[in-house]
Amino acid sequence: MPAVSIISCRDVCFSYGIEDVLHDVNVGINRGEYIGILGPNGGGKTTLIKIFLGLLKPMCGFVQLFGQDISTFKDWTKIGYVPQKATNFDPNFPATVREVVLMGRYARRGIWRRLTSEDEEKAQDALDKVDMAAFSSRLIGDLSAGQQQRVFIARALASEPEVLILDEPTAGVDEMSQKEFYALLQRLNSQHNITLILISHDLEVVSRQASRIIYVNRTVTNNYIHRHA
Amino acid sequence: MLEIFQYGFMLRGLSAGIIIGLIAPLIGIFLVLRRYSLIADTLAHVSFAGIAIGFLVGINPIITAIVATVGSSIAIEHLRHSKRVYGESALALFLSGSLALAVTLLSFYRGFNVNIANYLFGSIVTVTPNDLLIMVSVGAAVIAILLAFYKELVFISFDEVAAQVSGLPVRRINIILITLSGLTVALAIPIIGILLISALIVIPILTALQFHRSFKQTIMIAELVSVGSVVLGIIISFYLSLSSGGTTVLLALLMFLIALFFGKTLGRKAL
């Protein structure tokens, strides 16, 4: 089967003001890969991901998503995003796990449209996949950090994405939950054929699990890991 | 007891109060959760300038208040977005600036026979049949637009970045929210008053949040608190000759205090 390109960057550069953050970035990511992104703090990992997500516009070069130029790309539901928990989340927000996961269906459903029973089913499926169905009527703020992170994965899965982009998803999560979390990622990649792009500090886990490591420090170095299936 | 319903102005006051009571929490929940609470107060002051303009040029002050708040809310959002000034400084700028404009305009208008206190603190007698017509139609439009963008607003309030990544037009929806806030504030002024309107937008939500429930249930509780305090506030103020705005806000505050102390226990029991 020929490789299907999910993300490709050619000669991409980015700077905040005069500070050069990324230059000469050339990366291609294909369907089914499990990419680990490593690199020092301030090396540009999050910037690179923000460029993939369309949150930042590169100053030079080209970015293609699913073979289409990013400026004309509309199919954002194909891309699931799991943010760093600590930065984006109010623990007192009055939402149940079910309500949070349903958010993943909103963009798919479109403005003016109400959610249907299909959306409810997809949300339920997503919760099943991350083993959180038993918690669906609990408030998101009442869960542990590890459980919350699973819910955010479920929210991303609910939009039925082809690729999941995770930005240091295990920050603040205890070790036991981290293990289960990585097992879940492995399962999503191998059984559900979801492409994974994972920013992580955990060199050991990433080198054991990922099919390829991208090292980001001002520019990008690809390190292939050859694995025997 | 029922003599209250024999007066046309009371019926108008009550109907107007119920409309405001229904809309305020629907806007309030998004403003409070996004830490935008102070916007309501700012827009209320802006509407004061609008009202002053209305008096000067002889147009229904509700209409000029609507134009002023909607225009300013869009300007505030642009100013925040452009990052030329800090978010809360943009609010301070508009709050004091429009108050200055209002006071200056009103001093031009010597000998006016309007009781400004009615607009500052709210009075049910100020609601004319024309006002009520405007409130019903604009109020219905606000509710319809809020329902249309309900799920998008929920997502953006919870996680703006994830909402943007999922393809929602976040900036456009932010502008819609702040415009609707402006409309709501302008509509609420005759009943609740400029200085008290932000309380009605914020307090019922803070009260409902104490119960620690789902998003939908939080809105339901806030609606009960809001409509309840407006209706009770108007009735009590009628019989005791009190300010309707003040009474309403004090009642909402009382409910907040009860929820603050008993909310968790009550919320848990109901679960």
Interface residues (C-beta under 8 A of the other chain):
Chain A: L53 G54 L55 K74 W76 T77 I79 Y81 P83 N88 F89 D90 N92 F93 P94 A95 T96 E99 V100 L102 M103 G104 Y106 A107 R109 I111 W112 L115 S137 L139 R155 S159
Chain B: L33 A148 F149 K151 E152 V154 F155 S157 F158 D159 E160 V161 A162 A163 Q164 V165 S166 G167 L168 A208 L209 H212 R213 S214 F215 K216 Q217 T218
